[in-house]
Amino acid sequence: MALEPRGWRLVRLYRAQGFPLPLLWVYAAGPYNHVGLGVVVLAVSGRTWGYHDAERGRRGYLAPCGDAKAAAGQVEDLLKHRMFPGTW
């Protein structure tokens, strides 16, 4: 996974119990603050697949499935913004 070398923690929630779709939970835990983002794969136009922010669904498109580095960059930017909202 392209996010692990960047220092993010991952939880793979791929079982059907409690989740309608397989979900990758990417998070960072600090002494005072925890941030996370769920990533799912959904179909997009053109008969392809894309990574999406699970909370936003189809409106949360991050990158095409063939480009894990781009998706990792988008996820990292979103999490950094949540961790340090005043600096972005």
C-alpha positions in Angstrom: 0.0 0.0 0.0 1.4 3.4 -1.0 0.4 5.0 2.4 2.3 2.8 4.8 5.8 4.0 3.7 4.5 7.6 4.4 3.9 6.7 8.0 0.1 6.3 8.0 -1.6 3.5 9.9 -4.1 1.2 8.0 -6.9 -1.1 9.1 -8.3 -3.3 6.3 -12.0 -3.9 6.9 -12.7 -6.3 4.1 -15.3 -8.6 5.8 -19.0 -8.0 5.1 -19.8 -7.8 8.8 -21.0 -4.2 9.5 -19.7 -2.7 6.3 -21.6 -2.6 3.0 -18.3 -2.3 1.0 -14.7 -3.4 1.7 -13.2 -0.4 3.5 -9.6 0.7 4.1 -9.4 2.9 7.2 -6.3 5.2 7.1 -5.6 7.1 10.3 -3.2 8.9 12.5 -3.4 8.9 16.3 -1.9 11.7 18.4 -1.9 12.4 22.1 -4.8 14.9 21.7 -6.2 14.3 18.3 -7.2 11.4 16.1 -7.9 11.7 12.4 -9.0 9.1 9.9 -10.4 8.6 6.4 -12.2 5.6 5.0 -11.4 4.7 1.4 -13.6 2.5 -0.8 -13.5 1.5 -4.4 -16.5 2.4 -6.6 -17.3 2.1 -10.3 -16.9 5.3 -12.3 -18.0 6.3 -15.8 -16.1 4.6 -18.6 -16.4 1.1 -17.1 -13.5 1.8 -14.7 -13.0 1.9 -11.0 -11.8 4.7 -8.6 -10.8 5.3 -5.1 -13.3 7.3 -3.1 -13.6 8.9 0.3 -16.2 6.6 2.0 -17.9 9.4 3.8 -18.6 11.4 0.7 -19.4 8.4 -1.6 -19.4 9.1 -5.3 -18.8 12.8 -4.6 -15.5 11.9 -2.8 -13.5 10.7 -5.9 -9.8 10.6 -5.1 -8.1 8.9 -8.0 -8.4 6.1 -10.6 -7.7 2.6 -9.2 -4.6 2.2 -11.4 -2.9 5.2 -9.7 -2.3 4.3 -6.0 0.3 7.0 -5.6 -2.1 9.7 -6.7 -4.8 8.3 -4.3 -2.2 8.2 -1.5 -1.3 11.8 -2.1 -5.0 12.9 -2.0 -5.6 10.9 1.2 -2.5 12.3 2.8 -3.6 15.9 1.9 -7.1 15.4 3.3 -5.7 13.9 6.6 -3.1 16.7 7.0 -5.9 19.2 6.5 -7.9 17.5 9.2 -4.9 17.4 11.6 -3.8 21.0 11.0 -6.9 22.9 9.6 -5.4 26.3 10.3 -2.3 25.7 8.1 -4.0 24.9 4.8 
